């Protein structure tokens, strides 16, 4: 088995006058070929976890660029397209692959692209075809779009804010995708728009109990994962809003 991994993300405040360019990525997190070092940054944690889990199974891992920029304004078009196209070129060179894992933020906006994650996913899906599982980990402060859901096999969001469960969610996603590759499950994702905009801290009530309830639903009655996209209120895009995502084992109803 061979898996392909990559990271591309930033949290875009579309009202900010400070545009996101190459320097933002270079000063925050920009590594290639899995060169995360002995102490990877928080953005690299999922990629390292996926590599270790795959290697435990004797699977081959191909790691593309890992690029993240601190939150700022809209990303310059040529910067986003260059990073996206680098990932896509690496993916084509790695073919055939049995699964793709992408770590993204979910609220990245570039000049000409309101949904960078959906755009990247659509290109990846076109390259690998309909049968190859694509797993995505997102920050819960994301714009969870139907385009993302249509082109991914499984999307798992952080459950906690502050973000203390990045590694846990990476392992959760790996299990779902690995089980898919091995024919144990057939993920079906359903998205629900809650009709809300807000900021929700999960370390205190009532969100603390809500997260516990989501987790209690998982692993029973065919439910593989439950995520809540809190949204990013400072992103003026069509898909802004709180949304719930449920992944079941082939139970669309």
C-alpha positions as MATLAB code, in Angstrom:
seq = 'XXXXXXXXXXXXXXXXXXXXXXXXXXXXXXXXXXXXXXXXXXXXXXXXXXXXXXXXXXXXXXXXXXXXXXXXXXXXXXXXXXXXXXXXXXXXXXXXXXXXXXXXXXXXXXXXXXXXXXXXXXXXXXXXXXXXXXXXXXXXXXXXXXXXXXXXXXXXXXXXXXXXXXXXXXXXXXXXXXXXXXXXXXXXXXXXXXXXXXXXXXXXXXXXXXXXXXXXXXXXXXXXXXXXXXXXXXXXXXXXXXXXXXXXXXXXX';
ca = [
       0.000    0.000    0.000;
       1.116    3.572   -0.690;
      -0.297    6.768    0.828;
       0.261   10.399   -0.153;
       0.211   13.256    2.368;
       0.377   17.058    2.208;
      -0.391   20.192    4.219;
      -1.678   23.491    2.864;
      -3.454   26.036    4.981;
      -3.989   29.395    6.589;
      -6.876   31.082    8.398;
      -8.003   34.001    6.251;
      -9.495   37.189    7.630;
     -10.954   38.612    4.433;
     -11.318   42.037    6.103;
      -7.588   42.301    6.834;
      -5.475   44.569    4.592;
      -2.388   42.407    5.192;
      -2.215   39.989    2.251;
      -0.685   36.524    2.703;
       2.363   35.874    0.525;
       5.400   33.627    0.325;
       7.061   35.270    3.325;
       4.113   34.358    5.566;
       4.506   30.652    4.729;
       8.299   30.716    4.915;
       8.240   32.317    8.367;
       5.534   30.016    9.736;
       5.849   26.492    8.342;
       7.219   25.376    4.981;
       8.905   21.983    4.689;
       9.194   19.439    1.916;
       9.688   15.701    1.783;
       8.629   15.097    5.368;
      11.549   17.039    6.859;
       9.672   18.020   10.033;
      12.615   17.491   12.370;
      12.580   15.927   15.833;
       9.980   18.374   17.131;
       7.480   19.115   14.377;
       5.317   22.202   14.659;
       1.646   21.800   15.474;
       0.799   22.012   11.779;
       3.022   19.027   11.012;
       1.661   16.762   13.757;
      -0.994   15.078   11.555;
       1.501   14.302    8.790;
       3.940   12.739   11.246;
       1.107   10.711   12.824;
      -0.057    9.448    9.424;
       3.490    8.508    8.470;
       4.028    6.558   11.677;
       0.684    4.749   11.444;
       1.336    3.817    7.820;
       4.855    2.611    8.492;
       3.570    0.421   11.328;
       1.528   -1.382    8.666;
       4.452   -1.594    6.267;
       2.882    0.945    3.918;
       4.904    3.311    1.753;
       4.505    7.040    2.452;
       5.049    9.859   -0.041;
       5.072   13.290    1.627;
       4.599   16.438   -0.415;
       4.970   20.054    0.691;
       3.770   21.072    4.143;
       2.875   24.771    4.062;
       1.038   26.855    6.652;
       0.874   30.609    7.211;
      -0.153   32.533   10.307;
      -3.653   34.026   10.036;
      -3.784   37.174    7.912;
      -5.584   38.514    4.868;
      -6.354   36.947    1.502;
      -3.570   34.791    0.022;
      -2.010   36.053   -3.185;
      -3.351   34.088   -6.135;
       0.019   33.027   -7.533;
       1.188   31.845   -4.099;
      -1.852   29.626   -3.569;
      -1.740   28.275   -7.111;
       1.999   27.554   -6.852;
       1.607   25.573   -3.627;
      -1.498   23.785   -4.920;
       0.186   22.880   -8.186;
       3.292   21.617   -6.364;
       1.117   19.233   -4.366;
      -0.701   18.089   -7.505;
       2.570   17.527   -9.375;
       3.936   15.469   -6.490;
       0.722   13.448   -6.438;
       0.917   12.697  -10.159;
       4.526   11.610   -9.721;
       3.537    9.297   -6.847;
       0.767    7.480   -8.721;
      -0.626    4.959   -8.208;
      -1.553    5.603   -4.571;
      -4.007    3.749   -2.338;
      -5.035    6.747   -0.221;
      -4.499   10.495    0.131;
      -4.307   12.389    3.431;
      -4.550   16.181    3.446;
      -4.114   18.462    6.434;
      -5.771   21.822    5.728;
      -7.343   24.629    7.729;
     -10.708   25.005    6.069;
     -10.880   28.810    6.051;
      -8.222   29.602    3.452;
      -9.245   32.240    0.935;
      -7.071   33.335   -1.998;
      -7.565   35.941   -4.681;
     -10.074   34.267   -7.005;
     -10.732   31.335   -4.650;
     -13.315   31.566   -1.852;
     -12.836   27.846   -1.086;
      -9.169   26.906   -1.487;
      -9.674   23.573    0.257;
     -12.560   22.627   -2.011;
     -10.549   23.651   -5.054;
      -7.541   21.558   -4.023;
      -9.737   18.583   -3.189;
     -11.511   18.747   -6.546;
      -8.155   18.662   -8.345;
      -6.899   15.771   -6.191;
     -10.090   13.796   -6.840;
      -9.729   14.362  -10.578;
      -6.199   12.943  -10.460;
      -6.781    9.858   -8.305;
     -10.256    8.985   -9.560;
     -13.412    8.048   -7.648;
     -12.141    4.872   -5.954;
      -9.130    6.164   -4.001;
     -10.008    7.288   -0.439;
      -9.182   10.898    0.408;
      -9.006   11.823    4.092;
      -8.965   15.435    5.316;
      -8.276   16.952    8.720;
      -9.554   20.499    9.297;
      -9.497   23.152   11.985;
     -12.962   23.553   13.492;
     -12.863   27.257   12.546;
     -13.541   26.358    8.950;
     -16.017   27.026    6.174;
     -17.221   23.470    5.636;
     -18.422   23.378    2.036;
     -20.344   20.872   -0.031;
     -17.467   20.883   -2.522;
     -15.162   19.538    0.198;
     -17.684   16.850    1.140;
     -18.315   15.872   -2.477;
     -14.627   15.310   -3.199;
     -13.380   13.791    0.074;
     -14.038   10.337    1.502;
     -13.829   11.367    5.151;
     -13.365   14.765    6.805;
     -12.518   15.009   10.508;
     -12.397   18.331   12.364;
     -10.750   19.269   15.648;
     -13.337   18.904   18.382;
     -11.691   21.211   20.893;
     -11.186   24.971   21.089;
      -8.524   25.738   22.239;
      -7.059   23.134   19.852;
      -5.685   20.390   22.092;
      -6.745   17.368   20.017;
      -4.901   17.802   16.701;
      -3.062   14.501   17.102;
      -6.131   12.601   18.279;
      -8.140   13.691   15.265;
      -5.274   12.707   12.965;
      -5.368    9.177   14.368;
      -9.164    9.095   14.107;
      -8.979   10.030   10.437;
      -6.236    7.512    9.710;
      -8.310    4.702   11.195;
     -11.318    5.587    9.045;
      -9.295    5.810    5.833;
      -7.227    2.690    6.576;
     -10.413    0.740    7.279;
     -11.787    2.054    3.983;
      -8.707    0.929    2.074;
      -9.003   -2.510    3.650;
     -12.710   -2.761    2.846;
     -13.902   -2.726    6.456;
     -16.047    0.414    6.157;
     -17.657    2.556    3.459;
     -17.836    6.128    4.742;
     -20.872    8.247    3.921;
     -20.769   11.940    4.861;
     -23.797   14.125    5.530;
     -23.582   17.895    6.043;
     -26.115   19.995    7.967;
     -26.237   23.797    8.046;
     -27.060   24.934   11.605;
     -27.921   28.472   10.486;
     -25.575   30.076   13.013;
     -22.444   32.210   13.240;
     -20.449   32.444   16.459;
     -17.411   31.624   18.587;
     -17.726   28.608   20.890;
     -15.223   27.598   23.585;
     -15.370   23.865   24.239;
     -13.539   24.044   27.565;
     -16.664   25.372   29.274;
     -20.391   24.711   29.231;
     -22.532   24.304   27.313;
     -20.060   23.349   24.598;
     -18.144   20.987   26.864;
     -21.178   18.733   27.190;
     -21.990   19.111   23.504;
     -18.567   17.782   22.506;
     -18.979   14.891   24.950;
     -22.333   14.105   23.329;
     -20.777   14.069   19.856;
     -18.097   11.669   21.018;
     -20.672    9.442   22.719;
     -22.408    8.955   19.371;
     -19.240    7.688   17.696;
     -18.545    3.977   17.432;
     -22.204    3.008   17.762;
     -25.073    2.422   15.334;
     -22.740    2.745   12.357;
     -21.555    6.254   13.271;
     -17.842    6.645   12.537;
     -17.320   10.336   13.310;
     -19.208   13.500   14.274;
     -17.715   16.949   13.714;
     -18.918   20.484   14.365;
     -17.568   23.266   12.158;
     -17.685   26.354   14.369;
     -17.058   28.599   11.324;
     -14.610   31.507   11.021;
     -16.715   34.677   11.428;
     -14.035   36.918    9.893;
     -14.198   35.207    6.505;
     -16.695   36.912    4.178;
     -17.483   33.925    1.937;
     -20.733   32.285    0.734;
     -20.286   29.169    2.879;
     -19.757   30.967    6.188;
     -21.661   29.343    9.046;
     -21.823   26.634   11.691;
     -22.277   23.159   10.209;
     -22.448   19.607   11.482;
     -20.796   16.741    9.627;
     -21.618   13.114   10.360;
     -19.763   10.149    8.871;
     -21.497    6.788    8.957;
     -20.568    3.367    7.654;
     -22.712    3.445    4.517;
     -25.867    4.643    6.306;
     -27.020    7.788    4.438;
     -30.391    7.747    6.197;
];
